[in-house]
Amino acid sequence: MLPINELPAPIGPNHRRDFKDKVVAEIGCGGGWYLAEMLYQGATKAIGFEASRTVIERATQALQKLKLTAYEFREVDGRYLDVLPEKSVDILLEITVFQHISEDATKGYFRTSRRVLKNSGLFLCQFLMNDKNPLKDPYNPKEGTVYYAHKEVMELAEDHGLRVSKYGDWKWTDGKGSYWRLYVMTPNEARASAKA
Ligand SMILES: C[S@@+](CC[C@H](N)C(=O)[O-])C[C@H]1O[C@@H](n2cnc3c(N)ncnc32)[C@H](O)[C@@H]1O
């Protein structure tokens, strides 16, 4: 896990103010460390979505030990983010999850993100990228990793009423053209009003 302070440019060195007084939700929150960091940095509520009940139990214990209280965990189901009220989330975070799950599951999160995000909200999401060979095979034990091309991520955003406002890369590559990219997406107001 990367400390939140070391996430790349789109969150940036002044990210601290990004979480103050914000309602935050994290897709695939694992042990809850980003939730804890966002609470420490002033978030008023942190909601973690997790596929594993065991991981949720461990994360609950960890946050209790840290004496944090303004959190809740949701075990994911087919409703994805739709279990949250409309326009209730300021910041939606996803770090090192979309490379493990099927494209359909990632689309499920995108499909439900626009409704729960406030108009001023942000979706910060990380993808494992490979523009030449964006393999999608999460269940293959040898190559069980889901890569995206930049074009695909742009389409995912556009198709779900989001706009990519910034992105930044980690200083890492596997020598085969893969790299990590963090996107900042915002609700696409033009599209929302066109639909209304
Ligand atoms: C590599 S961990 C990342 C945890 C955390 N985001 C971090 O960076 O430390 C991936 C997490 O996603 C969870 N996960 C797997 N499938 C998921 C899904 N469909 N929805 C939400 N979480 C999922 C796993 O149980 C695991 O805890």
The ligand as an SDF file (V2000), in Angstrom:
LIG
                    3D

 27 29  0  0  0  0  0  0  0  0999 V2000
   -5.0500   -5.2830   -3.3880 C   0  0  0  0  0  0  0  0  0  0  0  0
   -6.3080   -5.0220   -2.2080 S   0  0  0  0  0  0  0  0  0  0  0  0
   -6.3120   -3.2620   -2.0720 C   0  0  0  0  0  0  0  0  0  0  0  0
   -6.7690   -2.7670   -0.7500 C   0  0  0  0  0  0  0  0  0  0  0  0
   -6.6100   -1.2590   -0.5780 C   0  0  0  0  0  0  0  0  0  0  0  0
   -7.3380   -0.5260   -1.5880 N   0  0  0  0  0  0  0  0  0  0  0  0
   -5.1530   -0.8810   -0.6010 C   0  0  0  0  0  0  0  0  0  0  0  0
   -4.6850   -0.3280   -1.6010 O   0  0  0  0  0  0  0  0  0  0  0  0
   -4.4580   -1.1500    0.3900 O   0  0  0  0  0  0  0  0  0  0  0  0
   -7.7960   -5.3470   -3.1060 C   0  0  0  0  0  0  0  0  0  0  0  0
   -9.0140   -5.4330   -2.2200 C   0  0  0  0  0  0  0  0  0  0  0  0
  -10.1870   -5.4440   -3.0370 O   0  0  0  0  0  0  0  0  0  0  0  0
  -11.1010   -6.3710   -2.4910 C   0  0  0  0  0  0  0  0  0  0  0  0
  -12.0480   -6.7520   -3.5640 N   0  0  0  0  0  0  0  0  0  0  0  0
  -11.9750   -7.7740   -4.4540 C   0  0  0  0  0  0  0  0  0  0  0  0
  -13.0200   -7.7450   -5.2900 N   0  0  0  0  0  0  0  0  0  0  0  0
  -13.7740   -6.6690   -4.9500 C   0  0  0  0  0  0  0  0  0  0  0  0
  -14.9790   -6.1030   -5.4360 C   0  0  0  0  0  0  0  0  0  0  0  0
  -15.6440   -6.6310   -6.4740 N   0  0  0  0  0  0  0  0  0  0  0  0
  -15.4590   -5.0030   -4.8240 N   0  0  0  0  0  0  0  0  0  0  0  0
  -14.7850   -4.4440   -3.7770 C   0  0  0  0  0  0  0  0  0  0  0  0
  -13.6500   -4.9480   -3.2600 N   0  0  0  0  0  0  0  0  0  0  0  0
  -13.1490   -6.0380   -3.8420 C   0  0  0  0  0  0  0  0  0  0  0  0
  -10.2350   -7.4940   -1.9760 C   0  0  0  0  0  0  0  0  0  0  0  0
  -10.9110   -8.2830   -1.0140 O   0  0  0  0  0  0  0  0  0  0  0  0
   -9.0620   -6.7110   -1.3860 C   0  0  0  0  0  0  0  0  0  0  0  0
   -9.2850   -6.3820   -0.0370 O   0  0  0  0  0  0  0  0  0  0  0  0
  1  2  1  0
  2  3  1  0
  2 10  1  0
  3  4  1  0
  4  5  1  0
  5  6  1  0
  5  7  1  0
  7  8  2  0
  7  9  1  0
 10 11  1  0
 11 12  1  0
 11 26  1  0
 12 13  1  0
 13 14  1  0
 13 24  1  0
 14 15  1  0
 14 23  1  0
 15 16  2  0
 16 17  1  0
 17 18  1  0
 17 23  2  0
 18 19  1  0
 18 20  2  0
 20 21  1  0
 21 22  2  0
 22 23  1  0
 24 25  1  0
 24 26  1  0
 26 27  1  0
M  CHG  2   2   1   9  -1
M  END
$$$$
